[in-house]
Amino acid sequence: MEEFKQVIVVRTDLKMSKGKLAAQVAHAAVTCVLEALKTNKKWVDEWVRQGQKKVVLRVESLDELLKIYNEARAKKLPVAIIADAGRTELEPGTITCIGIGPAPSKTIDNITGRLKLL
């Protein structure tokens, strides 16, 4: 059976508070599912059936985050880039994280497998 998961990749160079970080990760998770529902509902259904596995990983820069985002897009995976509204800790439009999936775990791992857990 093919496994499915969702991965959220967060920038650590921004030094967000725990609450801000949690909110940004939640934005990425929800936005990615909404994207996936448009393109591959079967993946979402199977991911939900399997328990909605999520993994949160880290990168140290915007450049590294955008590289991963572009790799996921090139593989036609559901992907969302999250830019902060700027109401609290960050400047408006600051890109904080991306979400990838739900999608086949092996496909996501080919892009994010070298990253460390947050």
Secondary structure, DSSP 8 states (H G I E B T S, - for coil): ---EEEEEEEESTT---HHHHHHHHHHHHHHHHHHHHHH-HHHHHHHHHTT--EEEEEESSHHHHHHHHHHHHHTT--EEEEE---SSSS-TT-EEEEEEEEEEHHHHHHHHTTSEE-
